[in-house]
């Protein structure tokens, strides 16, 4: 397992120290470093950042303020020279809080917390059973609509809405993508991208980072590709 992470800290020496620590931990992969939090927004919104090392005290916008602006924030480990901010950090469900100067031993404990977080999440998804119910309801077009799991092809995030594409129709509902992901059974659906969840049984082919379902093409993000392929092919891939 590799965890893609980025560093956001306005102090060059602090970034240098974290980079050296990350290089020593085999399951951490540094994907970028920023002195300005706002410059990291595009990379984070791309869905490929799995862990933030985020300084709290920075000019223009603090790490806490920045983190609260993110629609779907990844797990975060806050770093700062001011321990009085620890409580605020944990109020936004931070994985950990590192006080500078940071020792490697303390850094490693935080990194292992992140590793455990992803291992538990994968285990819980793997244990998900086929649900006893076979449908759900959404509000769309000013009415409640019943949708069967088996009819869903994929779900797409669309700003403050989600698009649920079925065999016959497209429904747009005022829902968060996260709430839909948490409701759909992991045994039947796979998240392939920050904005897409697909029905595993409806996938016709995979070419590179492109999934084909009928006339639709759904992207697979780089950081989710291994997980997606493992779920789809485990015990089902025929080889010579």
Backbone torsions as a table, in degrees:
resi	resn	phi	psi	omega
1	UNK	NA	131.4	174.5
2	UNK	-116.9	140.2	178.7
3	UNK	-114.5	116.8	178.8
4	UNK	-78.3	125.2	-176.0
5	UNK	-132.4	159.8	173.5
6	UNK	-133.2	158.6	178.3
7	UNK	-112.7	132.3	172.9
8	UNK	-125.9	110.4	-177.4
9	UNK	-160.9	132.9	-177.7
10	UNK	-80.3	-7.4	-179.5
11	UNK	-97.1	117.7	-179.1
12	UNK	-56.1	-42.3	-178.6
13	UNK	-65.8	-35.8	178.4
14	UNK	-66.6	-41.8	178.0
15	UNK	-63.9	-40.8	-179.8
16	UNK	-61.8	-43.8	-179.9
17	UNK	-63.6	-43.3	179.2
18	UNK	-65.7	-39.2	177.6
19	UNK	-59.7	-42.2	-179.9
20	UNK	-66.1	-39.5	178.5
21	UNK	-66.2	-44.4	-179.2
22	UNK	-60.3	-39.0	-179.6
23	UNK	-63.7	-23.2	-179.5
24	UNK	-85.5	-10.6	-176.5
25	UNK	-107.2	114.9	-169.7
26	UNK	-66.7	-21.4	-178.4
27	UNK	-96.6	2.5	175.7
28	UNK	-102.6	137.4	178.8
29	UNK	-128.7	116.4	-178.2
30	UNK	-77.9	122.8	-178.1
31	UNK	-107.7	-4.7	179.2
32	UNK	168.8	161.1	175.5
33	UNK	-141.1	143.2	-175.6
34	UNK	-138.6	141.2	173.3
35	UNK	-92.9	-16.2	179.8
36	UNK	-122.1	121.4	-175.4
37	UNK	-60.1	-39.0	-176.1
38	UNK	-63.4	-27.6	179.2
39	UNK	-71.8	-14.2	-179.7
40	UNK	-90.2	-5.7	-173.5
41	UNK	-57.6	-46.7	-176.4
42	UNK	-62.8	-42.5	-179.5
43	UNK	-66.0	-40.3	179.3
44	UNK	-66.9	-42.9	-179.4
45	UNK	-68.3	-16.7	176.4
46	UNK	-69.8	-12.1	173.9
47	UNK	84.5	4.7	-175.9
48	UNK	-102.6	-2.5	177.4
49	UNK	-90.4	122.4	-177.1
50	UNK	-104.2	-11.6	-178.6
51	UNK	-156.7	132.6	176.4
52	UNK	-107.7	132.4	164.0
53	UNK	-103.1	104.4	-166.2
54	UNK	-121.6	118.9	176.4
55	UNK	-72.9	143.6	-178.3
56	UNK	-87.2	-49.7	-176.3
57	UNK	-86.7	100.0	177.2
58	UNK	-136.8	154.5	179.1
59	UNK	-68.3	159.7	177.8
60	UNK	71.6	-56.0	179.6
61	UNK	-145.8	132.6	-179.5
62	UNK	-75.8	163.1	178.2
63	UNK	-60.5	-39.8	178.5
64	UNK	-63.9	-45.1	179.5
65	UNK	-62.5	-43.2	179.3
66	UNK	-63.0	-45.3	-177.6
67	UNK	-60.3	-37.1	-179.1
68	UNK	-70.9	-16.3	178.3
69	UNK	-82.6	-15.6	-175.9
70	UNK	-75.8	131.4	-178.3
71	UNK	-70.9	-43.7	178.4
72	UNK	-130.4	76.0	-174.7
73	UNK	-70.4	141.9	173.9
74	UNK	-76.8	169.0	174.1
75	UNK	-54.8	145.2	-174.4
76	UNK	-130.4	142.8	169.0
77	UNK	-118.3	113.6	-179.0
78	UNK	-80.7	144.3	175.7
79	UNK	-127.3	138.2	179.5
80	UNK	-167.8	160.8	175.0
81	UNK	-91.1	0.6	-174.0
82	UNK	-118.2	97.2	-175.7
83	UNK	-63.7	-17.6	-178.6
84	UNK	-66.8	-12.3	179.3
85	UNK	-89.1	0.7	-175.8
86	UNK	-58.0	-44.6	-177.4
87	UNK	-60.4	-44.0	178.2
88	UNK	-61.6	-37.0	179.1
89	UNK	-62.6	-42.6	-178.9
90	UNK	-75.0	-20.4	176.8
91	UNK	-67.8	-21.0	175.6
92	UNK	-102.9	25.1	175.1
93	UNK	61.1	40.8	175.3
94	UNK	-65.1	145.6	176.2
95	UNK	-67.2	-38.0	-178.0
96	UNK	-163.9	175.2	-175.7
97	UNK	-142.4	114.6	-177.3
98	UNK	-106.8	127.0	-179.9
99	UNK	-97.2	127.7	178.9
100	UNK	-74.6	147.4	-4.4
101	UNK	-71.8	139.9	-172.7
102	UNK	-96.6	124.9	176.1
103	UNK	-82.1	156.3	-179.8
104	UNK	-65.2	-36.2	179.5
105	UNK	-60.5	-44.0	179.5
106	UNK	-69.0	-37.7	177.0
107	UNK	-61.8	-43.1	-178.5
108	UNK	-62.9	-38.5	177.4
109	UNK	-60.6	-40.1	177.9
110	UNK	-66.6	-42.8	179.7
111	UNK	-62.1	-38.8	179.1
112	UNK	-67.8	-31.0	174.5
113	UNK	-62.7	-41.7	178.5
114	UNK	-64.4	-41.2	179.1
115	UNK	-63.2	-43.2	178.9
116	UNK	-64.1	-38.1	178.6
117	UNK	-57.7	-47.7	-178.0
118	UNK	-73.1	-33.4	177.2
119	UNK	-65.6	-42.6	178.3
120	UNK	-64.5	-41.9	-179.9
121	UNK	-62.6	-42.6	179.1
122	UNK	-65.2	-39.9	-179.8
123	UNK	-64.0	-43.1	180.0
124	UNK	-65.3	-37.6	177.7
125	UNK	-67.3	-38.3	-179.3
126	UNK	-67.5	-28.2	-178.0
127	UNK	-85.0	-7.7	-176.1
128	UNK	-61.1	129.3	-178.7
129	UNK	-96.3	165.3	175.3
130	UNK	-63.8	128.6	-174.3
131	UNK	-69.1	152.5	178.2
132	UNK	-75.5	-28.0	174.6
133	UNK	-89.3	154.4	-176.0
134	UNK	-120.1	13.1	-177.0
135	UNK	-155.1	173.0	174.4
136	UNK	-151.2	170.4	179.2
137	UNK	-119.2	145.1	171.7
138	UNK	-132.2	161.4	174.3
139	UNK	-100.9	120.3	179.1
140	UNK	-151.7	146.1	-179.3
141	UNK	54.6	37.1	177.1
142	UNK	62.5	28.5	176.5
143	UNK	-151.8	162.9	176.1
144	UNK	-86.7	130.6	-176.4
145	UNK	-121.7	131.2	178.9
146	UNK	-89.1	128.0	180.0
147	UNK	-126.9	128.5	177.5
148	UNK	-84.5	139.4	178.0
149	UNK	-52.6	-40.4	-174.9
150	UNK	-68.7	-17.5	179.8
151	UNK	-87.2	-16.4	-175.1
152	UNK	-76.1	131.1	173.9
153	UNK	-93.5	-49.9	177.8
154	UNK	-163.1	165.6	177.5
155	UNK	-123.8	137.2	-178.1
156	UNK	-127.7	134.8	175.3
157	UNK	-76.1	137.4	-179.4
158	UNK	-140.4	86.1	-176.2
159	UNK	52.6	-115.5	-178.4
160	UNK	-91.1	10.4	-178.0
161	UNK	-126.0	171.2	169.2
162	UNK	-126.6	147.6	173.3
163	UNK	-105.7	123.1	176.3
164	UNK	-108.0	112.3	-177.1
165	UNK	-98.2	120.9	177.9
166	UNK	-108.5	-177.2	179.7
167	UNK	-60.7	-33.5	-173.4
168	UNK	-108.2	-32.0	-170.1
169	UNK	-140.3	171.6	173.1
170	UNK	-120.9	124.6	180.0
171	UNK	-112.9	135.5	175.9
172	UNK	-113.7	123.5	-175.9
173	UNK	-132.9	146.9	-179.9
174	UNK	-80.2	82.5	-178.6
175	UNK	-136.5	159.0	172.3
176	UNK	-87.8	146.3	179.1
177	UNK	-61.2	-37.5	-178.8
178	UNK	-63.2	-41.2	-178.5
179	UNK	-66.5	-36.0	177.7
180	UNK	-68.0	-43.2	179.8
181	UNK	-60.0	-42.0	-178.4
182	UNK	-69.3	-27.9	-178.3
183	UNK	-83.2	-39.9	-177.4
184	UNK	-65.8	135.0	-178.4
185	UNK	-66.5	129.9	-178.2
186	UNK	-65.6	-18.3	178.2
187	UNK	-74.7	-16.9	-177.2
188	UNK	-114.3	-24.6	-173.4
189	UNK	-126.1	147.3	-177.9
190	UNK	-129.6	131.2	172.7
191	UNK	-81.1	122.4	-176.9
192	UNK	-106.8	-12.1	-171.9
193	UNK	-163.1	163.6	-179.7
194	UNK	-60.5	-19.0	-176.4
195	UNK	-120.8	7.4	-176.1
196	UNK	-138.0	138.3	169.2
197	UNK	-126.1	132.5	-177.9
198	UNK	-119.8	153.7	173.0
199	UNK	-80.5	118.0	-174.0
200	UNK	-57.2	-39.7	-175.6
201	UNK	-71.1	-14.8	-176.8
202	UNK	-94.6	-6.2	-179.0
203	UNK	-69.7	126.0	-179.4
204	UNK	-95.1	-37.2	-179.8
205	UNK	-161.0	160.5	176.9
206	UNK	-131.6	126.1	177.5
207	UNK	-132.0	110.6	-176.1
208	UNK	64.3	-122.1	178.3
209	UNK	-107.2	33.4	-178.0
210	UNK	-127.4	124.8	176.7
211	UNK	-104.2	135.3	-180.0
212	UNK	-109.4	126.0	173.3
213	UNK	-131.0	104.7	-174.8
214	UNK	60.8	-125.5	178.6
215	UNK	-91.2	3.1	-175.3
216	UNK	-97.1	144.2	176.2
217	UNK	-120.6	121.8	-175.8
218	UNK	-115.5	131.6	-178.5
219	UNK	-77.3	153.2	172.0
220	UNK	-116.9	121.0	-179.6
221	UNK	-75.0	153.1	-173.3
222	UNK	-60.7	-40.7	-175.6
223	UNK	-75.1	-14.4	179.6
224	UNK	-103.6	-7.3	-171.9
225	UNK	-58.9	-47.7	-178.1
226	UNK	-61.2	-42.3	180.0
227	UNK	-65.2	-41.9	179.3
228	UNK	-63.1	-47.3	-178.0
229	UNK	-65.0	-38.0	179.2
230	UNK	-63.4	-44.0	180.0
231	UNK	-65.1	-41.3	-176.1
232	UNK	-73.8	-37.8	-170.4
233	UNK	-99.5	-13.4	-175.5
234	UNK	-56.0	115.9	178.5
235	UNK	74.1	5.7	-175.7
236	UNK	-126.0	0.0	-175.6
237	UNK	-95.8	118.3	-179.7
238	UNK	-89.0	131.0	178.1
239	UNK	-126.6	160.3	-178.7
240	UNK	-62.6	NA	NA
